[in-house]
């Protein structure tokens, strides 16, 4: 008898589409055991139970924040992770080249059995898988309501972005483990290359190279933000005026007053904070 692979899924996180997605998942294979959860705490409790049972594979249907929570619970084990991207941005799934909006194709990736080990970094006590931010993008997440996300999807973040960009920017100092330091208005830290609406922000990033890719942006006004995004969209982010881009094994970020931090789209405290490798990697099913 083939042992079923547990698939962690939070139907309430998908508004009216939750039950529909659950039905789609159940139809894909009889080898999937769909496990519905209602909160991150419940999710972690479930996953930790499977870890104790010694399972080899586990799957998750969700966005970057849900994937982060599952990886946090399996870190340090040999468990392989399968991903069904059903979130708002799905940056990690895009980074891995996974099929989007196709449950069956995602299952086919898992059945083929090919995996890739990726780095997992820490931001203070939290982990991050794809990207972290200090300042601007964390403020956007803080100001984007669940109601707007349900109404406008990924465009809800644009609405908040214009509001945050008009606010007074903090001054943030980033100190690298190699002894260098730089100041700016906000910071993005990548494990992978993609961020935002699937833009290749970090041109040199590889999620298995053991390095943080860091971008420090000098200003935060709406005009400057448009310039930054335009440069990045053209593949010139590492050369653009007002952007400093470097790689490091570890950085420390501080500011005169506390500034919010996000990891994989979820708020994760305030400055000061250090970013470094967790010392662990996780195995993910990939095409």
DRENDO-1510 file (C-alpha; in Angstrom, 1 decimal, always signed):
<recs>
REC; n; res; u; v; w
REC; 1; UNK; +0.0; +0.0; +0.0 .
REC; 2; UNK; +1.4; +3.4; -1.0 .
REC; 3; UNK; +1.7; +5.8; +1.9 .
REC; 4; UNK; -0.2; +9.0; +1.3 .
REC; 5; UNK; +1.6; +12.3; +1.3 .
REC; 6; UNK; +0.1; +14.9; +3.7 .
REC; 7; UNK; -0.8; +18.3; +2.0 .
REC; 8; UNK; -1.2; +21.2; +4.4 .
REC; 9; UNK; -3.9; +23.6; +3.3 .
REC; 10; UNK; -5.8; +26.5; +4.8 .
REC; 11; UNK; -9.1; +26.9; +3.0 .
REC; 12; UNK; -10.1; +30.1; +4.9 .
REC; 13; UNK; -7.0; +31.9; +3.5 .
REC; 14; UNK; -8.5; +31.7; +0.0 .
REC; 15; UNK; -11.8; +33.5; +0.6 .
REC; 16; UNK; -14.5; +32.0; -1.6 .
REC; 17; UNK; -12.1; +29.8; -3.5 .
REC; 18; UNK; -11.1; +27.7; -0.5 .
REC; 19; UNK; -13.5; +24.8; -1.0 .
REC; 20; UNK; -13.0; +24.9; -4.8 .
REC; 21; UNK; -9.2; +24.5; -4.4 .
REC; 22; UNK; -9.7; +21.7; -1.8 .
REC; 23; UNK; -11.9; +19.8; -4.3 .
REC; 24; UNK; -9.3; +20.3; -7.1 .
REC; 25; UNK; -6.5; +18.9; -4.8 .
REC; 26; UNK; -8.6; +15.9; -3.9 .
REC; 27; UNK; -9.2; +15.0; -7.5 .
REC; 28; UNK; -5.5; +15.1; -8.5 .
REC; 29; UNK; -4.4; +11.9; -6.7 .
REC; 30; UNK; -5.6; +9.3; -4.2 .
REC; 31; UNK; -2.0; +9.5; -2.8 .
REC; 32; UNK; -2.7; +12.9; -1.3 .
REC; 33; UNK; -4.0; +13.3; +2.3 .
REC; 34; UNK; -5.5; +16.8; +2.4 .
REC; 35; UNK; -5.0; +18.3; +5.9 .
REC; 36; UNK; -7.0; +21.5; +6.5 .
REC; 37; UNK; -5.6; +24.0; +9.0 .
REC; 38; UNK; -7.0; +27.3; +10.3 .
REC; 39; UNK; -3.9; +29.2; +11.6 .
REC; 40; UNK; -0.1; +29.2; +11.5 .
REC; 41; UNK; +0.1; +27.8; +15.0 .
REC; 42; UNK; -2.2; +24.9; +14.1 .
REC; 43; UNK; -0.1; +24.4; +10.9 .
REC; 44; UNK; +3.1; +24.2; +12.8 .
REC; 45; UNK; +1.6; +21.8; +15.3 .
REC; 46; UNK; +0.5; +19.5; +12.5 .
REC; 47; UNK; +3.8; +19.6; +10.6 .
REC; 48; UNK; +5.8; +19.0; +13.8 .
REC; 49; UNK; +3.6; +15.9; +14.4 .
REC; 50; UNK; +4.5; +14.6; +10.9 .
REC; 51; UNK; +8.2; +15.3; +11.6 .
REC; 52; UNK; +8.0; +13.1; +14.7 .
REC; 53; UNK; +6.4; +10.4; +12.7 .
REC; 54; UNK; +9.4; +10.4; +10.4 .
REC; 55; UNK; +7.7; +11.1; +7.1 .
REC; 56; UNK; +9.8; +11.5; +4.0 .
REC; 57; UNK; +7.7; +14.0; +2.0 .
REC; 58; UNK; +5.2; +16.8; +2.9 .
REC; 59; UNK; +3.3; +19.2; +0.7 .
REC; 60; UNK; +1.8; +22.7; +1.2 .
REC; 61; UNK; -0.8; +24.6; -0.8 .
REC; 62; UNK; -0.5; +28.3; -0.1 .
REC; 63; UNK; +1.6; +31.5; -0.6 .
REC; 64; UNK; +5.0; +32.5; +0.5 .
REC; 65; UNK; +4.1; +33.1; +4.2 .
REC; 66; UNK; +2.5; +29.6; +4.5 .
REC; 67; UNK; +5.5; +28.0; +2.7 .
REC; 68; UNK; +7.8; +29.8; +5.2 .
REC; 69; UNK; +5.8; +28.4; +8.2 .
REC; 70; UNK; +6.1; +24.8; +6.9 .
REC; 71; UNK; +9.8; +25.1; +6.1 .
REC; 72; UNK; +10.4; +26.5; +9.6 .
REC; 73; UNK; +8.9; +23.4; +11.0 .
REC; 74; UNK; +10.9; +20.9; +8.9 .
REC; 75; UNK; +14.2; +22.7; +9.0 .
REC; 76; UNK; +17.0; +20.4; +10.1 .
REC; 77; UNK; +15.3; +17.3; +8.8 .
REC; 78; UNK; +15.6; +15.3; +5.5 .
REC; 79; UNK; +12.0; +15.8; +4.6 .
REC; 80; UNK; +11.3; +16.8; +0.9 .
REC; 81; UNK; +8.8; +19.6; +0.4 .
REC; 82; UNK; +6.2; +19.8; -2.4 .
REC; 83; UNK; +4.7; +23.2; -3.2 .
REC; 84; UNK; +1.3; +24.0; -4.7 .
REC; 85; UNK; +1.3; +27.8; -5.2 .
REC; 86; UNK; -2.1; +29.2; -4.3 .
REC; 87; UNK; -1.1; +32.6; -2.7 .
REC; 88; UNK; -1.2; +36.2; -3.9 .
REC; 89; UNK; +2.4; +36.6; -5.1 .
REC; 90; UNK; +3.8; +33.1; -5.2 .
REC; 91; UNK; +7.4; +34.4; -5.5 .
REC; 92; UNK; +9.1; +31.2; -4.2 .
REC; 93; UNK; +7.1; +29.0; -6.6 .
REC; 94; UNK; +8.1; +31.3; -9.5 .
REC; 95; UNK; +11.7; +31.3; -8.4 .
REC; 96; UNK; +11.7; +27.5; -8.4 .
REC; 97; UNK; +10.0; +27.4; -11.8 .
REC; 98; UNK; +6.9; +25.6; -10.5 .
REC; 99; UNK; +3.6; +25.5; -12.5 .
REC; 100; UNK; +1.2; +28.3; -11.5 .
REC; 101; UNK; -2.6; +27.9; -11.3 .
REC; 102; UNK; -2.3; +24.2; -12.2 .
REC; 103; UNK; -2.7; +21.7; -9.3 .
REC; 104; UNK; -2.2; +18.6; -11.5 .
REC; 105; UNK; +1.1; +19.9; -13.0 .
REC; 106; UNK; +2.4; +20.6; -9.5 .
REC; 107; UNK; +1.6; +17.1; -8.5 .
REC; 108; UNK; +3.4; +15.8; -11.6 .
REC; 109; UNK; +6.6; +17.6; -10.4 .
REC; 110; UNK; +6.4; +15.9; -7.1 .
REC; 111; UNK; +5.8; +12.5; -8.7 .
REC; 112; UNK; +8.9; +12.8; -10.8 .
REC; 113; UNK; +10.9; +13.1; -7.6 .
REC; 114; UNK; +13.5; +15.6; -8.6 .
REC; 115; UNK; +14.6; +17.9; -5.7 .
REC; 116; UNK; +16.8; +20.9; -5.1 .
REC; 117; UNK; +18.4; +21.9; -1.8 .
REC; 118; UNK; +18.0; +25.6; -1.1 .
REC; 119; UNK; +19.5; +27.9; +1.5 .
REC; 120; UNK; +17.4; +29.1; +4.4 .
REC; 121; UNK; +18.4; +32.4; +6.1 .
REC; 122; UNK; +17.5; +33.9; +9.4 .
REC; 123; UNK; +16.2; +37.4; +10.2 .
REC; 124; UNK; +16.6; +37.6; +13.9 .
REC; 125; UNK; +14.6; +34.7; +15.2 .
REC; 126; UNK; +12.6; +34.3; +12.0 .
REC; 127; UNK; +13.6; +32.4; +8.9 .
REC; 128; UNK; +13.1; +33.6; +5.3 .
REC; 129; UNK; +13.0; +31.6; +2.2 .
REC; 130; UNK; +12.7; +34.1; -0.7 .
REC; 131; UNK; +13.0; +37.7; +0.4 .
REC; 132; UNK; +13.0; +40.0; +3.4 .
REC; 133; UNK; +12.7; +43.8; +3.7 .
REC; 134; UNK; +13.4; +46.6; +6.1 .
REC; 135; UNK; +11.3; +49.8; +5.9 .
REC; 136; UNK; +9.3; +50.5; +2.7 .
REC; 137; UNK; +8.0; +47.1; +1.8 .
REC; 138; UNK; +7.4; +46.0; +5.4 .
REC; 139; UNK; +5.3; +49.2; +5.9 .
REC; 140; UNK; +3.3; +48.4; +2.7 .
REC; 141; UNK; +2.5; +44.9; +4.1 .
REC; 142; UNK; +1.5; +46.5; +7.5 .
REC; 143; UNK; -0.9; +48.9; +5.8 .
REC; 144; UNK; -2.4; +46.4; +3.3 .
REC; 145; UNK; -5.7; +45.1; +4.8 .
REC; 146; UNK; -7.0; +41.6; +4.2 .
REC; 147; UNK; -10.2; +43.1; +2.8 .
REC; 148; UNK; -8.2; +44.9; +0.1 .
REC; 149; UNK; -6.2; +41.8; -0.7 .
REC; 150; UNK; -9.5; +39.9; -1.3 .
REC; 151; UNK; -10.8; +42.7; -3.5 .
REC; 152; UNK; -7.8; +43.7; -5.5 .
REC; 153; UNK; -5.3; +40.8; -5.1 .
REC; 154; UNK; -1.7; +41.8; -5.7 .
REC; 155; UNK; -2.8; +45.3; -6.8 .
REC; 156; UNK; -3.8; +46.0; -3.2 .
REC; 157; UNK; -0.1; +46.3; -2.5 .
REC; 158; UNK; +0.3; +49.1; -5.1 .
REC; 159; UNK; -2.4; +51.1; -3.4 .
REC; 160; UNK; -0.5; +50.9; -0.1 .
REC; 161; UNK; +2.8; +51.6; -1.8 .
REC; 162; UNK; +1.8; +55.0; -3.0 .
REC; 163; UNK; +0.7; +55.9; +0.5 .
REC; 164; UNK; +3.9; +54.7; +2.1 .
REC; 165; UNK; +6.1; +56.3; -0.5 .
REC; 166; UNK; +4.6; +59.7; +0.4 .
REC; 167; UNK; +5.6; +59.3; +4.1 .
REC; 168; UNK; +8.9; +60.6; +5.6 .
REC; 169; UNK; +11.6; +57.9; +5.1 .
REC; 170; UNK; +13.8; +56.7; +8.0 .
REC; 171; UNK; +17.6; +56.5; +7.7 .
REC; 172; UNK; +18.8; +52.9; +7.9 .
REC; 173; UNK; +22.4; +51.7; +8.3 .
REC; 174; UNK; +23.4; +48.3; +6.9 .
REC; 175; UNK; +26.7; +46.8; +8.2 .
REC; 176; UNK; +28.2; +43.8; +6.3 .
REC; 177; UNK; +30.2; +41.0; +7.7 .
REC; 178; UNK; +33.1; +42.0; +5.4 .
REC; 179; UNK; +33.4; +45.3; +7.3 .
REC; 180; UNK; +31.6; +47.6; +4.8 .
REC; 181; UNK; +28.6; +49.8; +5.7 .
REC; 182; UNK; +26.0; +51.8; +3.7 .
REC; 183; UNK; +23.0; +54.0; +4.6 .
REC; 184; UNK; +19.6; +54.4; +2.9 .
REC; 185; UNK; +15.9; +54.8; +3.3 .
REC; 186; UNK; +14.9; +51.1; +2.9 .
REC; 187; UNK; +16.5; +47.7; +2.3 .
REC; 188; UNK; +15.7; +44.6; +0.4 .
REC; 189; UNK; +17.4; +41.3; +1.1 .
REC; 190; UNK; +17.1; +38.4; -1.3 .
REC; 191; UNK; +17.8; +34.6; -1.1 .
REC; 192; UNK; +16.3; +34.2; -4.6 .
REC; 193; UNK; +16.3; +36.7; -7.5 .
REC; 194; UNK; +12.6; +37.5; -7.7 .
REC; 195; UNK; +10.6; +40.1; -5.8 .
REC; 196; UNK; +7.4; +42.1; -6.1 .
REC; 197; UNK; +5.4; +41.3; -9.3 .
REC; 198; UNK; +7.9; +38.6; -10.2 .
REC; 199; UNK; +10.6; +41.1; -11.1 .
REC; 200; UNK; +14.2; +39.9; -11.2 .
REC; 201; UNK; +15.4; +42.3; -8.6 .
REC; 202; UNK; +18.6; +40.6; -7.5 .
REC; 203; UNK; +20.6; +39.9; -10.7 .
REC; 204; UNK; +23.3; +37.8; -9.1 .
REC; 205; UNK; +21.1; +35.8; -6.7 .
REC; 206; UNK; +21.1; +32.0; -6.5 .
REC; 207; UNK; +19.1; +30.4; -3.7 .
REC; 208; UNK; +21.8; +27.8; -3.1 .
REC; 209; UNK; +25.0; +29.9; -3.1 .
REC; 210; UNK; +25.0; +30.6; +0.7 .
REC; 211; UNK; +25.0; +34.4; +0.1 .
REC; 212; UNK; +22.5; +37.2; +0.9 .
REC; 213; UNK; +21.8; +39.6; -1.9 .
REC; 214; UNK; +21.3; +43.1; -0.5 .
REC; 215; UNK; +19.9; +46.3; -2.1 .
REC; 216; UNK; +20.0; +49.6; -0.2 .
REC; 217; UNK; +17.8; +52.3; -1.6 .
REC; 218; UNK; +18.8; +55.9; -0.9 .
REC; 219; UNK; +15.4; +57.6; -1.1 .
REC; 220; UNK; +11.7; +56.7; -0.7 .
REC; 221; UNK; +9.7; +59.4; -2.6 .
REC; 222; UNK; +7.1; +58.3; -5.2 .
REC; 223; UNK; +9.3; +59.7; -8.0 .
REC; 224; UNK; +12.4; +57.8; -6.8 .
REC; 225; UNK; +10.4; +54.6; -6.3 .
REC; 226; UNK; +9.2; +54.8; -10.0 .
REC; 227; UNK; +12.9; +55.3; -11.1 .
REC; 228; UNK; +14.1; +52.4; -9.0 .
REC; 229; UNK; +11.3; +50.1; -10.4 .
REC; 230; UNK; +12.0; +51.2; -13.9 .
REC; 231; UNK; +15.7; +50.5; -13.6 .
REC; 232; UNK; +15.1; +47.0; -12.1 .
REC; 233; UNK; +12.5; +46.2; -14.8 .
REC; 234; UNK; +15.2; +47.0; -17.4 .
REC; 235; UNK; +17.7; +44.7; -15.6 .
REC; 236; UNK; +19.8; +47.7; -14.4 .
REC; 237; UNK; +19.0; +47.6; -10.7 .
REC; 238; UNK; +22.6; +46.8; -9.8 .
REC; 239; UNK; +23.9; +49.9; -11.7 .
REC; 240; UNK; +21.1; +52.4; -11.0 .
REC; 241; UNK; +21.7; +55.7; -9.3 .
REC; 242; UNK; +20.5; +55.6; -5.7 .
REC; 243; UNK; +20.7; +51.8; -5.4 .
REC; 244; UNK; +23.6; +50.0; -3.7 .
REC; 245; UNK; +23.8; +46.3; -4.5 .
REC; 246; UNK; +26.1; +43.8; -2.8 .
REC; 247; UNK; +26.4; +40.2; -1.6 .
REC; 248; UNK; +27.3; +39.2; +1.9 .
REC; 249; UNK; +27.2; +36.2; +4.3 .
REC; 250; UNK; +25.8; +38.3; +7.1 .
REC; 251; UNK; +24.5; +41.8; +7.6 .
REC; 252; UNK; +23.3; +43.9; +10.6 .
REC; 253; UNK; +20.6; +46.5; +10.1 .
REC; 254; UNK; +19.9; +49.4; +12.5 .
REC; 255; UNK; +18.1; +52.7; +12.5 .
REC; 256; UNK; +17.6; +55.7; +14.8 .
REC; 257; UNK; +14.0; +54.8; +15.5 .
REC; 258; UNK; +12.5; +51.3; +15.1 .
REC; 259; UNK; +11.6; +50.3; +11.5 .
REC; 260; UNK; +9.4; +47.3; +10.6 .
REC; 261; UNK; +10.8; +44.2; +9.0 .
REC; 262; UNK; +9.1; +41.6; +6.8 .
REC; 263; UNK; +10.1; +38.0; +5.8 .
REC; 264; UNK; +8.4; +36.3; +2.9 .
REC; 265; UNK; +5.5; +38.8; +3.0 .
REC; 266; UNK; +4.9; +38.5; +6.8 .
REC; 267; UNK; +5.8; +41.1; +9.4 .
REC; 268; UNK; +8.7; +40.0; +11.7 .
REC; 269; UNK; +9.5; +42.6; +14.2 .
REC; 270; UNK; +11.5; +45.8; +14.1 .
REC; 271; UNK; +15.1; +47.0; +13.8 .
REC; 272; UNK; +17.8; +46.5; +14.9 .
REC; 273; UNK; +18.2; +43.0; +13.4 .
REC; 274; UNK; +20.8; +40.7; +11.9 .
REC; 275; UNK; +20.4; +38.6; +8.7 .
REC; 276; UNK; +22.5; +35.4; +8.3 .
REC; 277; UNK; +22.5; +31.8; +7.1 .
REC; 278; UNK; +20.5; +29.5; +9.3 .
REC; 279; UNK; +23.1; +26.7; +8.8 .
REC; 280; UNK; +20.4; +24.6; +7.2 .
REC; 281; UNK; +19.1; +23.8; +3.7 .
REC; 282; UNK; +15.8; +22.3; +2.7 .
REC; 283; UNK; +15.0; +19.9; -0.1 .
REC; 284; UNK; +12.2; +21.1; -2.4 .
REC; 285; UNK; +10.6; +19.2; -5.3 .
REC; 286; UNK; +11.5; +21.1; -8.5 .
REC; 287; UNK; +10.9; +20.7; -12.3 .
</recs>
